[in-house]
Amino acid sequence: MDKLQKITLTVTETADLIGVSQTTVYTMAREKQIPHTRVRGRILFHREIIESWLRGDLQEIKQT
């Protein structure tokens, strides 16, 4: 049986996915350069949105 793929990524997982450091991801989130959401103080990234962002498919970044 296939393991379900998570729909959200942590800072560490996002850093690994895009090939930058965790510090860079935190900075990008703080400066609203990467689409993210905050849940109880944690920064999370929606996998599909990050993949679209990497392809350049997103026209604007919306933060929550």
N, CA, C and O atoms as a Maestro MAE file, in Angstrom:
{
 s_m_m2io_version
 :::
 2.0.0
}

f_m_ct {
 s_m_title
 :::
 protein
 m_atom[256] {
  # First column is atom index #
  i_m_mmod_type
  r_m_x_coord
  r_m_y_coord
  r_m_z_coord
  i_m_residue_number
  s_m_chain_name
  s_m_pdb_residue_name
  s_m_pdb_atom_name
  i_m_atomic_number
  :::
  1 25 0.846 -1.177 0.000 1 A "MET " " N  " 7
  2 3 0.000 0.000 0.000 1 A "MET " " CA " 6
  3 2 0.892 1.240 0.000 1 A "MET " " C  " 6
  4 15 1.897 1.284 0.710 1 A "MET " " O  " 8
  5 25 0.522 2.260 -0.804 2 A "ASP " " N  " 7
  6 3 1.295 3.484 -0.881 2 A "ASP " " CA " 6
  7 2 1.128 4.312 0.383 2 A "ASP " " C  " 6
  8 15 0.030 4.429 0.929 2 A "ASP " " O  " 8
  9 25 2.231 4.882 0.835 3 A "LYS " " N  " 7
  10 3 2.189 5.788 1.973 3 A "LYS " " CA " 6
  11 2 1.644 7.138 1.499 3 A "LYS " " C  " 6
  12 15 2.046 7.647 0.453 3 A "LYS " " O  " 8
  13 25 0.741 7.698 2.266 4 A "LEU " " N  " 7
  14 3 0.183 8.998 1.906 4 A "LEU " " CA " 6
  15 2 1.266 10.062 1.993 4 A "LEU " " C  " 6
  16 15 2.070 10.075 2.926 4 A "LEU " " O  " 8
  17 25 1.276 10.948 1.014 5 A "GLN " " N  " 7
  18 3 2.239 12.037 1.013 5 A "GLN " " CA " 6
  19 2 1.677 13.196 1.832 5 A "GLN " " C  " 6
  20 15 0.521 13.583 1.662 5 A "GLN " " O  " 8
  21 25 2.502 13.745 2.717 6 A "LYS " " N  " 7
  22 3 2.061 14.879 3.524 6 A "LYS " " CA " 6
  23 2 1.763 16.072 2.623 6 A "LYS " " C  " 6
  24 15 2.435 16.282 1.613 6 A "LYS " " O  " 8
  25 25 0.750 16.848 2.998 7 A "ILE " " N  " 7
  26 3 0.430 18.032 2.194 7 A "ILE " " CA " 6
  27 2 1.154 19.265 2.698 7 A "ILE " " C  " 6
  28 15 1.237 20.268 1.990 7 A "ILE " " O  " 8
  29 25 1.681 19.203 3.923 8 A "THR " " N  " 7
  30 3 2.435 20.339 4.434 8 A "THR " " CA " 6
  31 2 3.885 19.943 4.654 8 A "THR " " C  " 6
  32 15 4.210 18.774 4.860 8 A "THR " " O  " 8
  33 25 4.741 20.945 4.605 9 A "LEU " " N  " 7
  34 3 6.166 20.751 4.819 9 A "LEU " " CA " 6
  35 2 6.624 21.630 5.977 9 A "LEU " " C  " 6
  36 15 6.105 22.727 6.181 9 A "LEU " " O  " 8
  37 25 7.593 21.140 6.724 10 A "THR " " N  " 7
  38 3 8.216 21.941 7.778 10 A "THR " " CA " 6
  39 2 9.287 22.836 7.143 10 A "THR " " C  " 6
  40 15 9.575 22.735 5.950 10 A "THR " " O  " 8
  41 25 9.862 23.705 7.961 11 A "VAL " " N  " 7
  42 3 10.960 24.542 7.486 11 A "VAL " " CA " 6
  43 2 12.105 23.664 6.986 11 A "VAL " " C  " 6
  44 15 12.666 23.921 5.921 11 A "VAL " " O  " 8
  45 25 12.451 22.636 7.746 12 A "THR " " N  " 7
  46 3 13.546 21.736 7.367 12 A "THR " " CA " 6
  47 2 13.261 21.035 6.046 12 A "THR " " C  " 6
  48 15 14.125 20.978 5.171 12 A "THR " " O  " 8
  49 25 12.049 20.499 5.899 13 A "GLU " " N  " 7
  50 3 11.675 19.809 4.661 13 A "GLU " " CA " 6
  51 2 11.670 20.768 3.473 13 A "GLU " " C  " 6
  52 15 12.092 20.402 2.376 13 A "GLU " " O  " 8
  53 25 11.195 21.989 3.689 14 A "THR " " N  " 7
  54 3 11.160 22.989 2.621 14 A "THR " " CA " 6
  55 2 12.578 23.376 2.219 14 A "THR " " C  " 6
  56 15 12.880 23.493 1.031 14 A "THR " " O  " 8
  57 25 13.446 23.574 3.205 15 A "ALA " " N  " 7
  58 3 14.843 23.909 2.916 15 A "ALA " " CA " 6
  59 2 15.491 22.814 2.072 15 A "ALA " " C  " 6
  60 15 16.195 23.107 1.106 15 A "ALA " " O  " 8
  61 25 15.252 21.551 2.436 16 A "ASP " " N  " 7
  62 3 15.794 20.427 1.665 16 A "ASP " " CA " 6
  63 2 15.225 20.407 0.248 16 A "ASP " " C  " 6
  64 15 15.950 20.154 -0.714 16 A "ASP " " O  " 8
  65 25 13.939 20.671 0.125 17 A "LEU " " N  " 7
  66 3 13.279 20.631 -1.175 17 A "LEU " " CA " 6
  67 2 13.830 21.691 -2.123 17 A "LEU " " C  " 6
  68 15 14.068 21.410 -3.298 17 A "LEU " " O  " 8
  69 25 14.036 22.914 -1.617 18 A "ILE " " N  " 7
  70 3 14.473 23.996 -2.502 18 A "ILE " " CA " 6
  71 2 15.985 24.199 -2.499 18 A "ILE " " C  " 6
  72 15 16.506 25.020 -3.255 18 A "ILE " " O  " 8
  73 25 16.688 23.453 -1.650 19 A "GLY " " N  " 7
  74 3 18.149 23.479 -1.682 19 A "GLY " " CA " 6
  75 2 18.795 24.670 -1.020 19 A "GLY " " C  " 6
  76 15 19.833 25.149 -1.477 19 A "GLY " " O  " 8
  77 25 18.190 25.157 0.059 20 A "VAL " " N  " 7
  78 3 18.762 26.267 0.819 20 A "VAL " " CA " 6
  79 2 18.800 25.880 2.296 20 A "VAL " " C  " 6
  80 15 18.301 24.822 2.679 20 A "VAL " " O  " 8
  81 25 19.393 26.742 3.120 21 A "SER " " N  " 7
  82 3 19.467 26.465 4.551 21 A "SER " " CA " 6
  83 2 18.140 26.786 5.235 21 A "SER " " C  " 6
  84 15 17.300 27.503 4.692 21 A "SER " " O  " 8
  85 25 17.973 26.243 6.432 22 A "GLN " " N  " 7
  86 3 16.787 26.552 7.226 22 A "GLN " " CA " 6
  87 2 16.736 28.044 7.543 22 A "GLN " " C  " 6
  88 15 15.661 28.643 7.539 22 A "GLN " " O  " 8
  89 25 17.888 28.642 7.817 23 A "THR " " N  " 7
  90 3 17.949 30.081 8.107 23 A "THR " " CA " 6
  91 2 17.419 30.887 6.932 23 A "THR " " C  " 6
  92 15 16.698 31.868 7.118 23 A "THR " " O  " 8
  93 25 17.778 30.469 5.719 24 A "THR " " N  " 7
  94 3 17.285 31.156 4.525 24 A "THR " " CA " 6
  95 2 15.773 31.048 4.416 24 A "THR " " C  " 6
  96 15 15.108 32.023 4.064 24 A "THR " " O  " 8
  97 25 15.222 29.883 4.709 25 A "VAL " " N  " 7
  98 3 13.768 29.704 4.649 25 A "VAL " " CA " 6
  99 2 13.088 30.598 5.676 25 A "VAL " " C  " 6
  100 15 12.087 31.242 5.361 25 A "VAL " " O  " 8
  101 25 13.615 30.651 6.907 26 A "TYR " " N  " 7
  102 3 13.043 31.540 7.930 26 A "TYR " " CA " 6
  103 2 13.090 32.994 7.460 26 A "TYR " " C  " 6
  104 15 12.121 33.733 7.634 26 A "TYR " " O  " 8
  105 25 14.204 33.406 6.869 27 A "THR " " N  " 7
  106 3 14.336 34.780 6.382 27 A "THR " " CA " 6
  107 2 13.344 35.052 5.260 27 A "THR " " C  " 6
  108 15 12.699 36.100 5.241 27 A "THR " " O  " 8
  109 25 13.220 34.114 4.326 28 A "MET " " N  " 7
  110 3 12.285 34.289 3.222 28 A "MET " " CA " 6
  111 2 10.847 34.384 3.723 28 A "MET " " C  " 6
  112 15 10.064 35.183 3.209 28 A "MET " " O  " 8
  113 25 10.496 33.583 4.717 29 A "ALA " " N  " 7
  114 3 9.142 33.636 5.276 29 A "ALA " " CA " 6
  115 2 8.912 34.983 5.961 29 A "ALA " " C  " 6
  116 15 7.874 35.616 5.769 29 A "ALA " " O  " 8
  117 25 9.877 35.410 6.752 30 A "ARG " " N  " 7
  118 3 9.746 36.690 7.462 30 A "ARG " " CA " 6
  119 2 9.588 37.855 6.481 30 A "ARG " " C  " 6
  120 15 8.829 38.791 6.734 30 A "ARG " " O  " 8
  121 25 10.307 37.788 5.371 31 A "GLU " " N  " 7
  122 3 10.275 38.864 4.371 31 A "GLU " " CA " 6
  123 2 9.193 38.638 3.307 31 A "GLU " " C  " 6
  124 15 9.140 39.350 2.304 31 A "GLU " " O  " 8
  125 25 8.330 37.635 3.540 32 A "LYS " " N  " 7
  126 3 7.207 37.321 2.646 32 A "LYS " " CA " 6
  127 2 7.661 37.032 1.214 32 A "LYS " " C  " 6
  128 15 7.015 37.442 0.249 32 A "LYS " " O  " 8
  129 25 8.783 36.320 1.095 33 A "GLN " " N  " 7
  130 3 9.315 35.952 -0.217 33 A "GLN " " CA " 6
  131 2 8.902 34.538 -0.617 33 A "GLN " " C  " 6
  132 15 9.110 34.134 -1.762 33 A "GLN " " O  " 8
  133 25 8.323 33.787 0.309 34 A "ILE " " N  " 7
  134 3 7.925 32.404 0.032 34 A "ILE " " CA " 6
  135 2 6.546 32.187 0.649 34 A "ILE " " C  " 6
  136 15 6.314 32.616 1.780 34 A "ILE " " O  " 8
  137 25 5.623 31.533 -0.058 35 A "PRO " " N  " 7
  138 3 4.278 31.331 0.490 35 A "PRO " " CA " 6
  139 2 4.301 30.354 1.668 35 A "PRO " " C  " 6
  140 15 4.870 29.266 1.588 35 A "PRO " " O  " 8
  141 25 3.671 30.774 2.753 36 A "HIS " " N  " 7
  142 3 3.649 29.959 3.971 36 A "HIS " " CA " 6
  143 2 2.428 30.302 4.806 36 A "HIS " " C  " 6
  144 15 1.700 31.250 4.512 36 A "HIS " " O  " 8
  145 25 2.219 29.523 5.843 37 A "THR " " N  " 7
  146 3 1.166 29.800 6.808 37 A "THR " " CA " 6
  147 2 1.722 29.519 8.189 37 A "THR " " C  " 6
  148 15 2.684 28.766 8.336 37 A "THR " " O  " 8
  149 25 1.124 30.115 9.187 38 A "ARG " " N  " 7
  150 3 1.529 29.867 10.570 38 A "ARG " " CA " 6
  151 2 0.399 29.143 11.287 38 A "ARG " " C  " 6
  152 15 -0.765 29.533 11.197 38 A "ARG " " O  " 8
  153 25 0.760 28.092 11.995 39 A "VAL " " N  " 7
  154 3 -0.194 27.318 12.785 39 A "VAL " " CA " 6
  155 2 0.387 27.189 14.182 39 A "VAL " " C  " 6
  156 15 1.402 26.522 14.382 39 A "VAL " " O  " 8
  157 25 -0.260 27.831 15.148 40 A "ARG " " N  " 7
  158 3 0.205 27.800 16.536 40 A "ARG " " CA " 6
  159 2 1.686 28.113 16.662 40 A "ARG " " C  " 6
  160 15 2.417 27.449 17.396 40 A "ARG " " O  " 8
  161 25 2.115 29.136 15.934 41 A "GLY " " N  " 7
  162 3 3.498 29.573 16.015 41 A "GLY " " CA " 6
  163 2 4.458 28.846 15.089 41 A "GLY " " C  " 6
  164 15 5.600 29.275 14.921 41 A "GLY " " O  " 8
  165 25 4.014 27.758 14.490 42 A "ARG " " N  " 7
  166 3 4.878 27.016 13.559 42 A "ARG " " CA " 6
  167 2 4.672 27.528 12.146 42 A "ARG " " C  " 6
  168 15 3.557 27.871 11.752 42 A "ARG " " O  " 8
  169 25 5.754 27.574 11.392 43 A "ILE " " N  " 7
  170 3 5.679 27.949 9.984 43 A "ILE " " CA " 6
  171 2 5.533 26.667 9.178 43 A "ILE " " C  " 6
  172 15 6.345 25.749 9.295 43 A "ILE " " O  " 8
  173 25 4.495 26.617 8.366 44 A "LEU " " N  " 7
  174 3 4.254 25.449 7.514 44 A "LEU " " CA " 6
  175 2 4.115 25.894 6.066 44 A "LEU " " C  " 6
  176 15 3.740 27.031 5.779 44 A "LEU " " O  " 8
  177 25 4.422 24.990 5.177 45 A "PHE " " N  " 7
  178 3 4.374 25.248 3.743 45 A "PHE " " CA " 6
  179 2 3.511 24.182 3.090 45 A "PHE " " C  " 6
  180 15 3.675 22.995 3.369 45 A "PHE " " O  " 8
  181 25 2.597 24.591 2.229 46 A "HIS " " N  " 7
  182 3 1.743 23.654 1.502 46 A "HIS " " CA " 6
  183 2 2.553 23.130 0.318 46 A "HIS " " C  " 6
  184 15 2.996 23.903 -0.531 46 A "HIS " " O  " 8
  185 25 2.740 21.817 0.269 47 A "ARG " " N  " 7
  186 3 3.610 21.206 -0.748 47 A "ARG " " CA " 6
  187 2 3.260 21.651 -2.166 47 A "ARG " " C  " 6
  188 15 4.147 22.059 -2.916 47 A "ARG " " O  " 8
  189 25 1.984 21.580 -2.548 48 A "GLU " " N  " 7
  190 3 1.589 21.933 -3.920 48 A "GLU " " CA " 6
  191 2 1.879 23.395 -4.229 48 A "GLU " " C  " 6
  192 15 2.292 23.728 -5.339 48 A "GLU " " O  " 8
  193 25 1.663 24.268 -3.248 49 A "ILE " " N  " 7
  194 3 1.910 25.702 -3.460 49 A "ILE " " CA " 6
  195 2 3.409 25.954 -3.626 49 A "ILE " " C  " 6
  196 15 3.815 26.734 -4.488 49 A "ILE " " O  " 8
  197 25 4.229 25.299 -2.807 50 A "ILE " " N  " 7
  198 3 5.679 25.468 -2.939 50 A "ILE " " CA " 6
  199 2 6.155 24.945 -4.293 50 A "ILE " " C  " 6
  200 15 6.996 25.571 -4.939 50 A "ILE " " O  " 8
  201 25 5.626 23.813 -4.722 51 A "GLU " " N  " 7
  202 3 6.018 23.280 -6.026 51 A "GLU " " CA " 6
  203 2 5.598 24.231 -7.155 51 A "GLU " " C  " 6
  204 15 6.352 24.424 -8.108 51 A "GLU " " O  " 8
  205 25 4.409 24.820 -7.057 52 A "SER " " N  " 7
  206 3 3.964 25.808 -8.055 52 A "SER " " CA " 6
  207 2 4.851 27.049 -8.007 52 A "SER " " C  " 6
  208 15 5.230 27.591 -9.045 52 A "SER " " O  " 8
  209 25 5.179 27.495 -6.795 53 A "TRP " " N  " 7
  210 3 6.043 28.659 -6.599 53 A "TRP " " CA " 6
  211 2 7.413 28.414 -7.237 53 A "TRP " " C  " 6
  212 15 7.959 29.299 -7.895 53 A "TRP " " O  " 8
  213 25 7.961 27.225 -7.045 54 A "LEU " " N  " 7
  214 3 9.260 26.897 -7.626 54 A "LEU " " CA " 6
  215 2 9.223 26.916 -9.155 54 A "LEU " " C  " 6
  216 15 10.196 27.305 -9.802 54 A "LEU " " O  " 8
  217 25 8.099 26.495 -9.722 55 A "ARG " " N  " 7
  218 3 7.946 26.505 -11.192 55 A "ARG " " CA " 6
  219 2 7.679 27.908 -11.722 55 A "ARG " " C  " 6
  220 15 7.738 28.137 -12.930 55 A "ARG " " O  " 8
  221 25 7.386 28.846 -10.826 56 A "GLY " " N  " 7
  222 3 7.066 30.207 -11.257 56 A "GLY " " CA " 6
  223 2 5.621 30.377 -11.644 56 A "GLY " " C  " 6
  224 15 5.270 31.342 -12.322 56 A "GLY " " O  " 8
  225 25 4.759 29.438 -11.216 57 A "ASP " " N  " 7
  226 3 3.343 29.476 -11.578 57 A "ASP " " CA " 6
  227 2 2.539 30.465 -10.745 57 A "ASP " " C  " 6
  228 15 1.455 30.877 -11.160 57 A "ASP " " O  " 8
  229 25 3.049 30.856 -9.574 58 A "LEU " " N  " 7
  230 3 2.290 31.748 -8.689 58 A "LEU " " CA " 6
  231 2 2.578 33.197 -9.059 58 A "LEU " " C  " 6
  232 15 3.737 33.591 -9.194 58 A "LEU " " O  " 8
  233 25 1.531 33.980 -9.221 59 A "GLN " " N  " 7
  234 3 1.692 35.386 -9.573 59 A "GLN " " CA " 6
  235 2 1.902 36.273 -8.357 59 A "GLN " " C  " 6
  236 15 2.643 37.255 -8.416 59 A "GLN " " O  " 8
  237 25 1.242 35.923 -7.248 60 A "GLU " " N  " 7
  238 3 1.408 36.710 -6.023 60 A "GLU " " CA " 6
  239 2 1.446 35.772 -4.840 60 A "GLU " " C  " 6
  240 15 0.891 34.674 -4.876 60 A "GLU " " O  " 8
  241 25 2.109 36.220 -3.796 61 A "ILE " " N  " 7
  242 3 2.236 35.402 -2.595 61 A "ILE " " CA " 6
  243 2 1.225 35.903 -1.577 61 A "ILE " " C  " 6
  244 15 1.217 37.081 -1.220 61 A "ILE " " O  " 8
  245 25 0.369 34.990 -1.110 62 A "LYS " " N  " 7
  246 3 -0.606 35.329 -0.075 62 A "LYS " " CA " 6
  247 2 -0.160 34.674 1.225 62 A "LYS " " C  " 6
  248 15 0.139 33.480 1.240 62 A "LYS " " O  " 8
  249 25 -0.110 35.416 2.291 63 A "GLN " " N  " 7
  250 3 0.262 34.891 3.607 63 A "GLN " " CA " 6
  251 2 -0.967 34.859 4.485 63 A "GLN " " C  " 6
  252 15 -1.875 35.676 4.328 63 A "GLN " " O  " 8
  253 25 -0.997 33.912 5.413 64 A "THR " " N  " 7
  254 3 -2.058 33.875 6.409 64 A "THR " " CA " 6
  255 2 -1.447 33.946 7.771 64 A "THR " " C  " 6
  256 15 -2.164 33.929 8.772 64 A "THR " " O  " 8
  :::
 }
 m_bond[255] {
  # First column is bond index #
  i_m_from
  i_m_to
  i_m_order
  :::
  1 1 2 1
  2 2 3 1
  3 3 4 2
  4 3 5 1
  5 5 6 1
  6 6 7 1
  7 7 8 2
  8 7 9 1
  9 9 10 1
  10 10 11 1
  11 11 12 2
  12 11 13 1
  13 13 14 1
  14 14 15 1
  15 15 16 2
  16 15 17 1
  17 17 18 1
  18 18 19 1
  19 19 20 2
  20 19 21 1
  21 21 22 1
  22 22 23 1
  23 23 24 2
  24 23 25 1
  25 25 26 1
  26 26 27 1
  27 27 28 2
  28 27 29 1
  29 29 30 1
  30 30 31 1
  31 31 32 2
  32 31 33 1
  33 33 34 1
  34 34 35 1
  35 35 36 2
  36 35 37 1
  37 37 38 1
  38 38 39 1
  39 39 40 2
  40 39 41 1
  41 41 42 1
  42 42 43 1
  43 43 44 2
  44 43 45 1
  45 45 46 1
  46 46 47 1
  47 47 48 2
  48 47 49 1
  49 49 50 1
  50 50 51 1
  51 51 52 2
  52 51 53 1
  53 53 54 1
  54 54 55 1
  55 55 56 2
  56 55 57 1
  57 57 58 1
  58 58 59 1
  59 59 60 2
  60 59 61 1
  61 61 62 1
  62 62 63 1
  63 63 64 2
  64 63 65 1
  65 65 66 1
  66 66 67 1
  67 67 68 2
  68 67 69 1
  69 69 70 1
  70 70 71 1
  71 71 72 2
  72 71 73 1
  73 73 74 1
  74 74 75 1
  75 75 76 2
  76 75 77 1
  77 77 78 1
  78 78 79 1
  79 79 80 2
  80 79 81 1
  81 81 82 1
  82 82 83 1
  83 83 84 2
  84 83 85 1
  85 85 86 1
  86 86 87 1
  87 87 88 2
  88 87 89 1
  89 89 90 1
  90 90 91 1
  91 91 92 2
  92 91 93 1
  93 93 94 1
  94 94 95 1
  95 95 96 2
  96 95 97 1
  97 97 98 1
  98 98 99 1
  99 99 100 2
  100 99 101 1
  101 101 102 1
  102 102 103 1
  103 103 104 2
  104 103 105 1
  105 105 106 1
  106 106 107 1
  107 107 108 2
  108 107 109 1
  109 109 110 1
  110 110 111 1
  111 111 112 2
  112 111 113 1
  113 113 114 1
  114 114 115 1
  115 115 116 2
  116 115 117 1
  117 117 118 1
  118 118 119 1
  119 119 120 2
  120 119 121 1
  121 121 122 1
  122 122 123 1
  123 123 124 2
  124 123 125 1
  125 125 126 1
  126 126 127 1
  127 127 128 2
  128 127 129 1
  129 129 130 1
  130 130 131 1
  131 131 132 2
  132 131 133 1
  133 133 134 1
  134 134 135 1
  135 135 136 2
  136 135 137 1
  137 137 138 1
  138 138 139 1
  139 139 140 2
  140 139 141 1
  141 141 142 1
  142 142 143 1
  143 143 144 2
  144 143 145 1
  145 145 146 1
  146 146 147 1
  147 147 148 2
  148 147 149 1
  149 149 150 1
  150 150 151 1
  151 151 152 2
  152 151 153 1
  153 153 154 1
  154 154 155 1
  155 155 156 2
  156 155 157 1
  157 157 158 1
  158 158 159 1
  159 159 160 2
  160 159 161 1
  161 161 162 1
  162 162 163 1
  163 163 164 2
  164 163 165 1
  165 165 166 1
  166 166 167 1
  167 167 168 2
  168 167 169 1
  169 169 170 1
  170 170 171 1
  171 171 172 2
  172 171 173 1
  173 173 174 1
  174 174 175 1
  175 175 176 2
  176 175 177 1
  177 177 178 1
  178 178 179 1
  179 179 180 2
  180 179 181 1
  181 181 182 1
  182 182 183 1
  183 183 184 2
  184 183 185 1
  185 185 186 1
  186 186 187 1
  187 187 188 2
  188 187 189 1
  189 189 190 1
  190 190 191 1
  191 191 192 2
  192 191 193 1
  193 193 194 1
  194 194 195 1
  195 195 196 2
  196 195 197 1
  197 197 198 1
  198 198 199 1
  199 199 200 2
  200 199 201 1
  201 201 202 1
  202 202 203 1
  203 203 204 2
  204 203 205 1
  205 205 206 1
  206 206 207 1
  207 207 208 2
  208 207 209 1
  209 209 210 1
  210 210 211 1
  211 211 212 2
  212 211 213 1
  213 213 214 1
  214 214 215 1
  215 215 216 2
  216 215 217 1
  217 217 218 1
  218 218 219 1
  219 219 220 2
  220 219 221 1
  221 221 222 1
  222 222 223 1
  223 223 224 2
  224 223 225 1
  225 225 226 1
  226 226 227 1
  227 227 228 2
  228 227 229 1
  229 229 230 1
  230 230 231 1
  231 231 232 2
  232 231 233 1
  233 233 234 1
  234 234 235 1
  235 235 236 2
  236 235 237 1
  237 237 238 1
  238 238 239 1
  239 239 240 2
  240 239 241 1
  241 241 242 1
  242 242 243 1
  243 243 244 2
  244 243 245 1
  245 245 246 1
  246 246 247 1
  247 247 248 2
  248 247 249 1
  249 249 250 1
  250 250 251 1
  251 251 252 2
  252 251 253 1
  253 253 254 1
  254 254 255 1
  255 255 256 2
  :::
 }
}
